[in-house]
Amino acid sequence: MFVVNASFETEKKFEEQLKQKAKKNKTEIEAAKGNLSFECWKKDSTDKVEYVFVSKWEDKQFFQAWISREEHVKEHKEANKKKTKAFFEAMEIKKTLRFYEAGEEDILS
């Protein structure tokens, strides 16, 4: 099993954008070949919000295929073209990715 933990943290005023991203990711990931599950966790503080997406895959190769599909790559390229320096400064998002491999039987035996 391969587990992906993607954390996105930003100011509270940009929470709606993260919520829309979570909905889009849920729909796309759940339909992906090799996906076992998708969860979204939320953490609030006074001025920040963090969304953590956790997806589980049969194997790393399925995640890599999903992340490198043409539609996804094109979407990121187009988004980067549209973003200006002012946009980046206004909506700063801290993104952290973590990847895990191994099943419980491998770890606890």
N, C-alpha and C positions, 0 to 999 in steps of 0.2 A: 504494500500500500504506500502511496505517496500523498502527503498532506501539505497543503499550501495555506499559509496564514498571511494575509495581506491587510495591513493596518493603515488607515487613512485618518489623519487628525487635522482639524482646521478650526477656525473660529466659528462660534455658534451661528453667526449670520449666514454661513455658507452650508448649513446643515441640509437644506433642501437639495442642493446639488449632490451631496453624498448619498442622500436617500434615493435619488433617481439613479445614481450609479449602482447602488445595491440592487435595486429592482431589475435593472438591465442585466447585471452580472448573474443574478439568480436565474433569470429566464434563459440566458445563453449557456451558462455552465450546466444547469440541470439537463439540457438537451444534448450536451456534448458526449461523444463516445468515450467510455471508460470512466465517466464521473460516477462516484458512489453517493456523494451528498454535498450539500452546500448549506452553510449557516451564516447568519450575519448577527454580530453582537455589537451592542452600542454602549458607550461609556460617556456620561455627561459630567462636565465640571462647570464652574461658574461661567467661564467665557469660551470654553473649548468643547468640541464634540469629537469623539473617535468612533469610527466604524471599523470592525474587524471582520473580514470575510474569511471563512474557513471552508476550504473545499477538500474533499477526499477523492482520490483517484485510484483506479486499479493499479496503475504503474506510472512512473514518471513520464514515460513516452506519451501517454494520453494527454497529460497536462501540457507538455511541450507542443504537441500537435495543435491543441486548442489555442494556446497563446501565440503560436506562429502562423495561424491561418491567415490567408490574405486579407480577409475582411477586418480582422483585428489590427493587423499591421497598418493597413490603409487608414483606419480610423484614428490611430495614434499619430500618423504622419499629418493628416488633415488637421487634427486638433492642434498640433505643434505649429502649423503654419498660421492658424488663426490667433494664437496666443501672442500677446505683446508683452513687453517688459512690464508695463503698467498692470496688465491682467495678473501676471505672476506675482507681483508685489501685493496686489489687492487680495488675491485668494491664494494665500500660501497654504499648501497642503504638505504635511509631513507623511511620506509614504515609507513603510517598512515591510519588507518581504522576508518571510522565513519559510524554509522548506524542511520537511521531515520525511525520513524513510524508515521502514521496518514495521513489522507487525508486533502486536503484544506478545505473541509466542516467542519471537526472537529476543525481545528485551527481558522478559521475565523468566526465561528458562535457564 
